[in-house]
């Protein structure tokens, strides 16, 4: 189901107050989809940063915030894509996984959870897509840790 712009305006997004500060935002190009999704997380499934947008994390360094994507959650289409992207992100940055996550969580996004952008077709982006949650959605119980990528053995 393709969302209509007027429908988007009526929906309450979890970070609506932040999203409203942008004159244009890609949310109008997003769709409610049922889809598998994978994301970088920390070992503790309940870590508060596991399902927090990048712009709201305390360690976020780039404060220019030129577009609204940073208020969406980053996901990948496949576990291997999430793994490869995490390895690339941490390459040459010792202990970077302590900031971005050391594990991969997998689960299924439902239409009632929010809206997804289209997956990137650029191989450099590893099937990445952005997801904007609706208010009162808690994704923690919809995802399980499926792989450890970094950390002490």
RODO-2510 file (C-alpha; in nm, 4 decimals, decimal comma):
residues 153
     n   res          X          Y          Z
     1     x     0,0000     0,0000     0,0000
     2     x     0,1473     0,3306    -0,1067
     3     x     0,0901     0,6052     0,1473
     4     x    -0,0744     0,9214     0,0303
     5     x     0,0875     1,2489     0,1418
     6     x    -0,2279     1,3524     0,3299
     7     x    -0,2192     1,0178     0,5163
     8     x     0,1397     1,0834     0,6196
     9     x     0,0412     1,4211     0,7592
    10     x    -0,2282     1,2578     0,9725
    11     x     0,0005     0,9903     1,1192
    12     x     0,1842     1,0483     1,4401
    13     x     0,5498     0,9578     1,4135
    14     x     0,7550     0,8852     1,7228
    15     x     0,9890     1,1791     1,6558
    16     x     0,7338     1,4071     1,4895
    17     x     0,8505     1,7215     1,6710
    18     x     1,1955     1,6792     1,5170
    19     x     1,0672     1,5777     1,1739
    20     x     0,8405     1,8838     1,1612
    21     x     1,1476     2,1106     1,1650
    22     x     1,2373     2,0082     0,8068
    23     x     1,0819     2,1818     0,5083
    24     x     1,1104     1,8606     0,3111
    25     x     1,1526     1,5087     0,4382
    26     x     1,1689     1,1782     0,2565
    27     x     0,8856     1,0317     0,4648
    28     x     0,6360     1,1151     0,1906
    29     x     0,8261     0,8688    -0,0323
    30     x     0,8089     0,5902     0,2270
    31     x     0,5605     0,3048     0,2483
    32     x     0,4038     0,0862     0,5131
    33     x     0,5562    -0,2539     0,4408
    34     x     0,5802    -0,5969     0,5958
    35     x     0,9500    -0,6795     0,5650
    36     x     1,2406    -0,8546     0,7312
    37     x     1,4980    -0,6158     0,8734
    38     x     1,8420    -0,6289     1,0333
    39     x     2,0138    -0,3687     1,2455
    40     x     2,3314    -0,3082     1,4458
    41     x     2,2710    -0,3396     1,8191
    42     x     2,4572    -0,3927     2,1432
    43     x     2,4793    -0,7265     2,3241
    44     x     2,2146    -0,6279     2,5792
    45     x     1,8912    -0,6523     2,3827
    46     x     1,7360    -0,3838     2,6042
    47     x     2,0141    -0,1255     2,5610
    48     x     1,8307     0,2072     2,5114
    49     x     2,0454     0,2930     2,2063
    50     x     1,9521    -0,0225     2,0136
    51     x     1,6383     0,1280     1,8626
    52     x     1,7155     0,4987     1,8917
    53     x     1,7684     0,7215     1,5855
    54     x     2,1267     0,8277     1,5244
    55     x     2,0525     1,1991     1,5733
    56     x     1,9260     1,1290     1,9261
    57     x     2,2230     0,9273     2,0477
    58     x     2,4488     1,1055     2,2949
    59     x     2,7615     1,0139     2,0966
    60     x     2,6328     1,1628     1,7706
    61     x     2,9037     1,3920     1,6357
    62     x     2,7619     1,5485     1,3189
    63     x     2,5203     1,8127     1,4385
    64     x     2,4505     1,9671     1,0988
    65     x     2,1416     1,7447     1,0609
    66     x     2,0854     1,8507     0,7009
    67     x     1,8071     1,6005     0,6387
    68     x     1,5525     1,4079     0,8392
    69     x     1,6990     1,0589     0,7761
    70     x     1,8880     1,0647     1,1049
    71     x     1,5542     1,0580     1,2909
    72     x     1,4719     0,7282     1,1223
    73     x     1,6201     0,3938     1,2170
    74     x     1,8788     0,2370     0,9883
    75     x     1,8043    -0,1168     0,8773
    76     x     1,9345    -0,3601     0,6184
    77     x     1,7496    -0,6124     0,4018
    78     x     1,9702    -0,9090     0,4925
    79     x     2,1805    -1,0196     0,7870
    80     x     2,4923    -1,0523     0,5703
    81     x     2,4451    -0,6953     0,4429
    82     x     2,4167    -0,5619     0,7982
    83     x     2,7251    -0,7599     0,8984
    84     x     2,9320    -0,6392     0,6016
    85     x     2,8259    -0,2784     0,6561
    86     x     2,9209    -0,2984     1,0259
    87     x     3,2612    -0,4451     0,9423
    88     x     3,3194    -0,1701     0,6837
    89     x     3,2072     0,0998     0,9293
    90     x     3,4489    -0,0259     1,1945
    91     x     3,7418    -0,0863     0,9612
    92     x     4,0390     0,1276     1,0655
    93     x     3,8433     0,2590     1,3660
    94     x     3,9460     0,0532     1,6648
    95     x     3,6601    -0,0077     1,9067
    96     x     3,4071     0,1777     1,6862
    97     x     3,1672    -0,1097     1,7544
    98     x     3,1450     0,0172     2,1128
    99     x     2,9665     0,3236     1,9735
   100     x     2,7564     0,1791     1,6890
   101     x     2,6889    -0,1766     1,8087
   102     x     2,8652    -0,5102     1,8116
   103     x     2,5812    -0,7457     1,7193
   104     x     2,3150    -0,7879     1,4521
   105     x     1,9475    -0,8076     1,5461
   106     x     1,6901    -0,9450     1,3065
   107     x     1,3147    -0,9249     1,3001
   108     x     1,0127    -0,8285     1,0973
   109     x     0,8697    -0,4820     1,0540
   110     x     0,4916    -0,4619     1,0294
   111     x     0,2786    -0,2047     0,8505
   112     x     0,1458    -0,0766     1,1827
   113     x     0,5033    -0,0090     1,3058
   114     x     0,5834     0,2748     1,0652
   115     x     0,7055     0,3498     0,7154
   116     x     1,0142     0,2366     0,5237
   117     x     1,2170     0,3980     0,2515
   118     x     1,3143     0,1927    -0,0496
   119     x     1,6238    -0,0181    -0,0020
   120     x     1,9409     0,1211    -0,1507
   121     x     2,0460    -0,0490    -0,4730
   122     x     2,3975     0,0930    -0,4485
   123     x     2,6275    -0,1968    -0,3474
   124     x     2,8211     0,0465    -0,1264
   125     x     2,5087     0,0918     0,0885
   126     x     2,4526    -0,2805     0,1538
   127     x     2,0721    -0,2824     0,1089
   128     x     2,0248    -0,0069     0,3675
   129     x     1,6872     0,1548     0,4271
   130     x     1,5456     0,4064     0,6730
   131     x     1,2473     0,3341     0,8923
   132     x     1,0304     0,5942     1,0652
   133     x     0,8372     0,4573     1,3615
   134     x     0,4869     0,5502     1,4551
   135     x     0,4263     0,6797     1,8058
   136     x     0,3916     0,4117     2,0775
   137     x     0,5812     0,1504     1,8756
   138     x     0,8437    -0,0494     2,0652
   139     x     1,0533    -0,2662     1,8345
   140     x     1,2623    -0,4346     2,1056
   141     x     1,0357    -0,7384     2,1344
   142     x     1,0027    -0,7719     1,7560
   143     x     1,3773    -0,8351     1,7175
   144     x     1,6264    -1,0919     1,8407
   145     x     2,0029    -1,0813     1,8372
   146     x     2,1095    -1,3161     1,5579
   147     x     2,4852    -1,2645     1,5368
   148     x     2,7811    -1,1324     1,7315
   149     x     3,0222    -0,9479     1,5026
   150     x     3,2625    -0,7747     1,7431
   151     x     3,3582    -0,7958     2,1071
   152     x     3,5635    -0,9915     2,3514
   153     x     3,5751    -1,3637     2,2806
***
